[in-house]
């Protein structure tokens, strides 16, 4: 039998360890990528989230390369136009050389894609059971992970956003101050959530969690509805393959404008007052 070799690149040691653990348990590269994705939600909270969006370029040993697009989707199915004037909370972020106003709160949330994307990749291309792939992230969430200096620095920069609501203060300032480098970040509720995940996003997005998200959005002047979550789909796209010289080429995702040139959102034009997280209607 040929020797198995693998390499993992990650932004945090805990994420790398999660991917490595899954590989050593017999998982393939896609299991490792999904395990790292779940773990990064704990170890790199300032950069990644299951409530965000993303892409994964997959090139199986047998088969064509495919770009899995699970970027965020514009929300608001069934919402009233009156939310346009009251759904964003301005927050000032102070960079070393300048200040910039961002918009936070429930109204800043788009329909999430990362969870659907990770579940989709695992279902299509993974080898191990989902519980084995999420196990490292569950352990990090329950036992805690020490924040690295880079993450702590980013948390400090984004402190007004992370501590805007009581839920954020409970997670990121449990002792009354923002978590510092080396201090432990825990999220027991996320551990329970990961342990309860079904194998498919199609089974999750229309479920009880979708109802809870819609309820919170109703209370917080947010856009996302159950209909948004039920309609969300991961899209498979042909990747861009530019030549790199000397007969070499690479593959990457297409620019958003090119990837969506043949689509338009049915309700994006009525929201021109605020930036849309995704101008395409291709998910509808």
Phi, psi and omega in degrees: 000135180292146179292134177277131176233145181209156176223144180231132172245130183212161181268356181210143180302326180292326178291316177300316181297323179295314179296318180297319180300318182290322176297315181292338178277002179104005179286163177263187184298326182286322172302316182295318179296318179292318178300317177295324179297316177294318181294326182295335177297336177266314187279336182230059187294340179278349185241337186214158183197148173292345177268009180258205179224162181191189180219154171220124177265113184250133175228086180300157179303324176239113180134172183273155176290141181224134173267117177267113185261107174236046175291163180295155181244148178293125182268179170122011178301121178085001182277155180279147177297338184294341178294341183303328186267358189215015189256003180240145179245114179290134179227130180269123176255127185259100174282164181304324184249000183193167174245144180221138179269122174253167178242123185239193181093176182301325183290346179275355185275129172264168177297120188289151181235340187299314181300314178299320181295315180296318179294323180293314179300316180297316182295322183279320194234350183283168181241319183277160173299151182302321181300325178290327182284324180273350185305316178300320179292321177301316180295318178297318182294321183278316183271335180102156177225136180285128179288134174285168182297321181295315179296319179298322178295318179293321177299320178297319179296321184261018183309317181300332180278314182294330183256016182295322185240160181303323180299319178293320180294325179294323182277320190250358173218055185294338179255015178094354175226155179301140179306138179252170178303132180091344178278158192266128176258121180236155175205083184297326179296323177293323177300314178298319180298314181296324180290339182266359186296138169283173181284344186229140176295331179297334177275338184267310190300326178275003191274202184297324179298323177298320178295321179292321178297315179297320179298315178295322178295322177300319183285331185253015181061040178265172184266326194294136177236168175301324180297324176298313182293320180295329183274349186293137177221142170282135184252135175265127182233157172281126181286158173283138183231074181286147177286144182246007181094155178055034178079001182268158176213164176229169178231140181206176179282152177286153173303146185304319182297321180287319182296331185249017187298335183261012183232158173212141181285136183292338183231016182285329185294331181282000182242030186292347180289337180233147181297136176271132181291345182199109186282005186265152172252019188292342181275351187272000000 
